[in-house]
Amino acid sequence: MNETVFQPKAILVTGGAGFIGSNFVRFVLQRQSGVRVVNLDRLTYAGNPDNLADVADDDRYAFVKADICDTQTVIDICRDHGVDCIVHFAAESHVDRSIVTPDEFVRTNVNGTLSLLRAARACGDLRFCQIGTDEVYGSLGRTGRFTEQTPLDPHSPYSASKAAADHLVFAFGTTYGLPVLITRCSNNYGPYQFPEKMIPLMMNNARHDRPLPVYGDGSNVRDWIYVEDHCRAVWRVLTAGSVGRVYNIGADSERTNLDVVKAILRQLGKPESLITFVKDRPGHDFRYAIDGSRIACELGWKPTVDFETGLDRTIAWYLQHQGWLDRVVSGEYQKYYERMYAGR
């Protein structure tokens, strides 16, 4: 197991007002004393300052509203705050939206990553941790798992844009010697997740006794990981990972979509009659599963929260924060929901 080789003093977290990013910001501030965090976020529909209201007054935390595509602004932020590494969460991340508006995914996920890499070089070759996704590997059949050597085979505009970003990260590492790392994680769930994603969407609909739209027959399989476990893994890769390597992050917790939806209904005491099967998503990958042996063997990381415990915590959090949920599903979200699921 590698010993810690890098101790950050000031981290630039991109997309830190989003779901995973805000959980990572909170993790660092609560668990890593002496580390400062600069949160750069454009505050798109999924970026919410309320996600970090509890740490807003921490003197080690700074928020800057900015666009990752604005390279000079990123450079100025890094220099002004003495940033020594970048953890890049910022991304358009919802597959359904990428099918409707792929251009925005290329702008943010590809051009935005290129902009950040240029800024990292300009500021003295900052350590750069790219937060990727297992979706770049494509689709598995009923057996097998993704390893770091699995060829990239993206099937959606979203996963294609993330694969392109990963290639750029590696290119900057090889061509310019930038100290880069890439993580590729399975499906996250937990507090502060925007309810376009499956678990909070189904939970929100169920609490209002609305239909729960399940693609196809619900047999698609995902490997689920509680967001705090993911944050611990990212920290471990950032501080102890070998430069130039990919680390897959998973929790060995495969579930069909239908099984997850039924578990949510059981937790809420709602009937399965709320489940409504809708037309399948175009290019819907059948199964994802992660082989996490590299991060376990090299860095000593393993998940600590099983799916049942994590789902309990997640549902409890949403029920305790119904005001937050009601605010984020108002307005534009309702129009999006109708566009995605009406007529399916």
KOLZA-942993 format. One line per field, with one value per residue (C-alpha): x, y, z. Coordinates in pm, 1 decimal. Example, Ala and Ser with C-alpha at 12.3 -4.5 7.8 and 13.67 -1.06 7.14 Angstrom:
2
px [1230.0 / 1367.0]
py [-450.0 / -106.0]
pz [780.0 / 714.0]
//
This chain:
344
px [0.0 / 139.6 / 227.0 / 87.8 / 309.6 / 116.6 / -37.5 / -249.7 / -268.0 / -523.2 / -750.9 / -947.1 / -1266.1 / -1459.0 / -1832.4 / -1821.6 / -2181.3 / -2309.4 / -2392.2 / -2060.8 / -1853.1 / -2034.3 / -2000.1 / -1626.8 / -1585.4 / -1759.2 / -1551.8 / -1224.5 / -1324.4 / -1451.9 / -1184.6 / -865.8 / -756.0 / -528.1 / -649.6 / -820.6 / -1084.1 / -1172.8 / -1504.3 / -1538.6 / -1889.4 / -2094.6 / -2415.4 / -2605.8 / -2937.5 / -2760.7 / -2527.8 / -2683.3 / -2516.5 / -2755.7 / -2560.8 / -2277.6 / -2464.7 / -2329.2 / -1965.4 / -2007.8 / -1858.8 / -1554.6 / -1246.5 / -1081.2 / -1356.4 / -1400.4 / -1664.0 / -1610.3 / -1881.1 / -1701.0 / -1695.8 / -1429.8 / -1410.3 / -1268.8 / -904.0 / -764.7 / -1016.2 / -921.5 / -553.2 / -624.4 / -823.9 / -546.3 / -280.1 / -486.5 / -564.1 / -230.9 / -392.1 / -161.6 / -401.5 / -726.8 / -1000.1 / -1227.0 / -1588.4 / -1758.2 / -1951.0 / -2280.7 / -2360.7 / -2711.3 / -2732.3 / -3091.8 / -3003.0 / -2703.1 / -2932.5 / -3134.5 / -2853.0 / -2516.9 / -2349.0 / -2360.7 / -2191.4 / -1906.3 / -1865.8 / -1846.5 / -1697.2 / -1445.2 / -1366.6 / -1396.6 / -1150.7 / -906.9 / -933.3 / -855.2 / -557.8 / -417.2 / -465.6 / -294.1 / 9.2 / 17.8 / 18.2 / 323.3 / 197.1 / -62.6 / -157.6 / -477.8 / -735.9 / -1001.4 / -1328.1 / -1445.8 / -1717.0 / -1743.6 / -1981.6 / -1683.2 / -1629.7 / -1964.9 / -2192.0 / -2131.2 / -2326.6 / -2440.0 / -2084.7 / -1750.8 / -1636.8 / -1468.2 / -1097.2 / -868.1 / -752.6 / -1103.3 / -1111.9 / -1321.6 / -1647.9 / -1887.4 / -2246.0 / -2407.0 / -2310.0 / -2243.3 / -2004.6 / -1838.8 / -1767.4 / -1622.4 / -1406.3 / -1274.5 / -1194.9 / -1004.8 / -799.0 / -711.1 / -603.0 / -372.9 / -241.3 / -140.7 / 28.4 / 224.0 / 298.3 / 364.3 / 444.7 / 142.1 / 89.0 / -253.2 / -475.6 / -815.6 / -1087.2 / -1379.4 / -1663.4 / -1989.0 / -2332.3 / -2334.4 / -2623.5 / -2666.3 / -2753.7 / -2784.3 / -2828.1 / -3034.4 / -3362.4 / -3307.0 / -3103.9 / -3286.3 / -3288.3 / -3395.1 / -3634.4 / -3811.4 / -3809.3 / -3956.9 / -4230.4 / -4314.4 / -4357.9 / -4620.8 / -4781.6 / -4688.5 / -4595.9 / -4235.5 / -4106.1 / -3882.5 / -3707.6 / -3780.6 / -3845.1 / -3614.6 / -3357.4 / -3060.6 / -2793.4 / -2582.8 / -2314.1 / -2411.8 / -2174.9 / -2259.4 / -2122.7 / -1914.8 / -1728.0 / -1656.0 / -1522.6 / -1285.2 / -1161.8 / -1099.5 / -901.0 / -693.3 / -619.9 / -537.3 / -290.9 / -144.3 / -226.6 / 46.0 / 62.8 / -58.6 / -286.7 / -658.5 / -835.9 / -1176.2 / -1402.1 / -1694.3 / -1875.3 / -1946.1 / -2315.3 / -2498.6 / -2873.1 / -3124.6 / -3303.0 / -3630.7 / -3487.4 / -3369.0 / -3709.1 / -3886.2 / -3646.8 / -3732.1 / -4104.5 / -4060.7 / -3870.2 / -4143.5 / -4430.1 / -4563.8 / -4724.0 / -4542.8 / -4845.2 / -4680.3 / -4418.7 / -4481.1 / -4267.8 / -4180.1 / -4011.9 / -3645.1 / -3376.6 / -3189.3 / -2859.0 / -2931.3 / -2629.3 / -2737.8 / -2493.3 / -2206.2 / -1982.7 / -1650.4 / -1337.1 / -1189.8 / -888.3 / -631.7 / -743.7 / -780.6 / -436.3 / -238.6 / -410.2 / -585.1 / -930.4 / -1252.6 / -1618.2 / -1762.7 / -2135.4 / -2348.2 / -2638.9 / -2915.4 / -2752.5 / -2673.7 / -3028.3 / -3168.6 / -2945.0 / -3029.4 / -3405.5 / -3387.9 / -3188.0 / -3438.8 / -3731.0 / -3553.7 / -3476.4 / -3804.2 / -3772.8 / -3446.0 / -3606.9 / -3914.5 / -3697.3 / -3485.2 / -3779.3 / -3965.7 / -3976.2 / -3745.2 / -3725.5 / -4095.0 / -4055.2 / -3759.4 / -3952.4 / -4242.0 / -4004.1 / -3822.1 / -4112.5 / -4434.0 / -4557.2 / -4303.6]
py [0.0 / 339.5 / 589.7 / 941.9 / 1131.0 / 1454.1 / 1674.4 / 1951.1 / 2289.4 / 2456.7 / 2260.7 / 2403.8 / 2197.4 / 2254.5 / 2191.3 / 2204.8 / 2323.8 / 2007.5 / 1672.8 / 1486.7 / 1804.9 / 1952.6 / 1627.4 / 1626.9 / 1989.3 / 1906.7 / 1591.0 / 1783.4 / 2066.6 / 1828.1 / 1558.2 / 1733.1 / 2009.4 / 2271.5 / 2224.9 / 2516.4 / 2463.5 / 2697.7 / 2602.9 / 2713.3 / 2663.5 / 2826.4 / 2747.4 / 2581.0 / 2415.2 / 2140.2 / 2372.6 / 2491.4 / 2717.9 / 2571.1 / 2245.7 / 2403.8 / 2647.7 / 2468.3 / 2540.6 / 2882.4 / 3061.3 / 2834.1 / 3052.8 / 2770.8 / 2782.2 / 3021.1 / 3017.9 / 3172.8 / 3180.3 / 3127.6 / 2923.2 / 2655.0 / 2745.8 / 3087.3 / 2985.7 / 3322.1 / 3347.0 / 2997.5 / 3096.4 / 3409.9 / 3213.5 / 2955.9 / 3222.0 / 3441.5 / 3148.0 / 2965.9 / 2654.3 / 2351.5 / 2099.2 / 2075.0 / 1817.9 / 1838.0 / 1739.7 / 2001.3 / 1833.1 / 1801.5 / 1453.8 / 1337.0 / 1094.8 / 1188.5 / 1555.1 / 1468.3 / 1298.1 / 1620.2 / 1879.6 / 1713.8 / 2044.9 / 2164.1 / 1842.5 / 1892.7 / 2254.5 / 2180.1 / 1832.2 / 1857.7 / 2227.2 / 2293.3 / 2018.0 / 2148.3 / 2495.3 / 2363.4 / 2163.9 / 2477.8 / 2665.0 / 2386.5 / 2414.7 / 2792.2 / 2782.1 / 2559.8 / 2214.1 / 2169.7 / 1816.2 / 1739.0 / 1479.2 / 1411.4 / 1272.8 / 1037.0 / 776.5 / 404.4 / 485.7 / 549.6 / 171.9 / 106.8 / -183.2 / -521.3 / -840.0 / -1048.7 / -1132.8 / -957.1 / -626.5 / -311.1 / -292.6 / 0.6 / -181.8 / -216.0 / -32.9 / 282.5 / 230.8 / 516.7 / 487.5 / 823.0 / 1185.0 / 1216.9 / 923.1 / 1020.0 / 1367.5 / 1222.4 / 977.9 / 1266.9 / 1459.1 / 1159.5 / 1139.1 / 1507.8 / 1458.1 / 1172.4 / 1372.9 / 1660.8 / 1414.3 / 1249.7 / 1556.8 / 1819.3 / 1615.0 / 1742.3 / 1526.6 / 1381.6 / 1113.4 / 983.3 / 818.2 / 632.1 / 565.6 / 373.0 / 525.2 / 756.5 / 820.4 / 1015.0 / 1363.0 / 1666.7 / 1471.5 / 1660.1 / 1474.5 / 1413.4 / 1109.8 / 788.8 / 750.7 / 1105.6 / 1120.5 / 802.2 / 904.2 / 1246.1 / 1099.5 / 833.8 / 1083.0 / 1259.2 / 931.4 / 1007.3 / 742.1 / 619.7 / 603.9 / 299.9 / 259.1 / -59.8 / -353.2 / -226.2 / -502.8 / -270.9 / -319.6 / -56.2 / -75.8 / 168.9 / 355.5 / 587.4 / 932.6 / 960.0 / 641.8 / 796.9 / 1112.0 / 907.8 / 729.6 / 1054.7 / 1191.8 / 874.3 / 892.7 / 1263.2 / 1221.5 / 874.9 / 774.2 / 710.6 / 991.4 / 889.9 / 612.2 / 540.2 / 414.7 / 249.7 / 311.4 / 83.3 / -73.6 / -424.3 / -345.0 / -438.7 / -392.0 / -384.4 / -53.8 / -223.9 / -368.1 / -21.4 / 133.1 / -140.6 / -87.5 / 284.0 / 206.8 / -38.2 / 220.6 / 477.7 / 235.3 / 299.8 / 44.8 / -105.0 / -6.8 / 337.9 / 185.0 / 282.1 / 126.4 / 378.8 / 358.4 / 269.5 / 532.4 / 526.3 / 338.9 / 236.0 / 39.1 / -291.7 / -336.2 / -164.2 / -336.2 / -221.3 / -419.8 / -212.3 / -430.3 / -166.2 / 101.0 / -164.1 / -314.7 / 2.1 / 254.6 / 47.5 / 190.1 / -5.5 / 95.8 / 109.9 / 169.7 / -115.0 / -34.2 / -96.2 / 130.4 / 396.0 / 394.4 / 427.3 / 729.7 / 883.5 / 855.8 / 984.1 / 1286.2 / 1374.5 / 1338.3 / 1567.4 / 1820.5 / 1835.8 / 2214.2 / 2174.4 / 1916.8 / 2130.5 / 2426.3 / 2236.4 / 2066.5 / 2390.0 / 2586.3 / 2462.9 / 2113.1 / 2058.7 / 2150.8 / 1913.5 / 1629.3 / 1667.5 / 1675.0 / 1358.9 / 1138.3 / 1268.4 / 1031.6 / 757.4]
pz [0.0 / -98.7 / 169.3 / 135.1 / -108.3 / -158.6 / 108.6 / -42.4 / 124.1 / -102.1 / -336.7 / -626.7 / -647.1 / -967.1 / -953.8 / -575.7 / -548.7 / -717.7 / -564.4 / -539.1 / -537.4 / -237.3 / -47.1 / -124.0 / -11.9 / 315.5 / 359.3 / 321.3 / 553.9 / 821.2 / 796.7 / 680.4 / 914.5 / 767.9 / 409.9 / 234.8 / -33.8 / -318.8 / -477.4 / -840.3 / -976.6 / -1253.9 / -1064.1 / -1344.9 / -1262.1 / -1062.3 / -870.6 / -547.2 / -286.6 / -27.2 / -58.0 / 141.9 / 365.2 / 672.8 / 581.4 / 417.9 / 720.1 / 751.4 / 707.2 / 509.4 / 247.3 / -44.5 / -315.5 / -658.9 / -922.2 / -1251.8 / -1571.5 / -1609.1 / -1979.1 / -1882.3 / -1858.3 / -1747.1 / -1464.5 / -1347.6 / -1356.8 / -1154.0 / -895.3 / -854.6 / -811.5 / -578.6 / -346.0 / -363.9 / -509.5 / -535.7 / -692.5 / -887.1 / -827.4 / -1129.7 / -1060.1 / -1279.1 / -1558.6 / -1731.4 / -1604.6 / -1689.8 / -1981.3 / -2065.8 / -2102.4 / -2319.5 / -2567.8 / -2601.0 / -2582.3 / -2661.7 / -2749.7 / -2388.6 / -2278.5 / -2524.5 / -2413.9 / -2043.1 / -2030.1 / -2314.5 / -2362.1 / -1990.0 / -1904.7 / -2166.2 / -2012.3 / -1665.1 / -1791.0 / -1951.4 / -1625.4 / -1429.0 / -1657.8 / -1638.5 / -1259.0 / -1225.4 / -1322.3 / -1051.4 / -954.0 / -1146.6 / -1044.8 / -1307.9 / -1173.7 / -1444.3 / -1480.4 / -1543.3 / -1830.2 / -2058.0 / -2069.0 / -2235.1 / -2147.2 / -1988.2 / -2040.8 / -1746.6 / -1638.6 / -1605.9 / -1454.7 / -1577.0 / -1502.8 / -1568.8 / -1883.6 / -2029.1 / -2366.3 / -2371.9 / -2559.8 / -2474.4 / -2594.9 / -2507.2 / -2576.9 / -2203.8 / -2179.9 / -2509.6 / -2373.6 / -2053.8 / -2249.3 / -2459.0 / -2141.7 / -2000.2 / -2319.6 / -2289.8 / -1929.7 / -2029.0 / -2324.7 / -2095.7 / -1865.3 / -2146.6 / -2357.4 / -2090.7 / -1782.7 / -1592.2 / -1279.0 / -1360.7 / -1209.1 / -1318.0 / -1112.6 / -1269.3 / -1030.5 / -1036.9 / -964.3 / -662.6 / -428.2 / -106.6 / 26.6 / -202.5 / -527.4 / -784.7 / -848.0 / -1216.8 / -1105.2 / -1029.1 / -650.7 / -555.8 / -853.4 / -746.3 / -381.9 / -462.0 / -681.1 / -425.4 / -142.6 / -356.4 / -473.2 / -832.5 / -1092.1 / -1078.9 / -1440.4 / -1493.8 / -1829.4 / -2025.1 / -1795.2 / -1518.0 / -1567.6 / -1631.1 / -1364.8 / -1188.1 / -919.6 / -643.0 / -409.1 / -120.7 / -193.8 / 123.7 / 30.9 / -309.1 / -144.5 / 72.0 / -238.9 / -427.8 / -134.3 / -124.1 / -497.4 / -480.1 / -195.6 / -254.5 / -611.3 / -867.4 / -1121.3 / -1466.2 / -1342.4 / -1351.4 / -1040.2 / -1068.4 / -767.7 / -690.8 / -397.8 / -528.6 / -492.1 / -811.2 / -828.2 / -1111.2 / -1149.0 / -1063.8 / -741.9 / -636.9 / -705.6 / -509.6 / -216.4 / -212.2 / -209.9 / 77.9 / 280.0 / 225.8 / 276.6 / -73.0 / -309.4 / -607.3 / -815.8 / -844.3 / -1077.8 / -1440.9 / -1713.1 / -1984.4 / -2324.4 / -2283.3 / -2319.5 / -2654.0 / -2625.9 / -2267.7 / -2138.2 / -1986.3 / -1698.4 / -1520.5 / -1264.2 / -1121.6 / -1043.0 / -761.4 / -688.5 / -792.4 / -546.5 / -276.5 / -328.9 / -406.1 / -179.9 / 84.3 / 12.6 / 39.3 / 75.3 / 425.8 / 363.7 / 225.8 / -3.1 / 248.9 / 507.8 / 249.5 / 112.5 / 465.3 / 527.3 / 191.4 / 226.9 / 584.2 / 467.1 / 194.6 / 434.0 / 679.8 / 405.3 / 217.1 / 192.6 / 0.8 / -226.4 / -291.9 / -391.0 / -641.6 / -813.8 / -878.7 / -1203.9 / -1478.1 / -1331.5 / -1392.3 / -1759.8 / -1789.4 / -1627.1 / -1868.3 / -2164.2 / -2051.8 / -1950.1 / -2104.3 / -2373.6 / -2297.6]
//
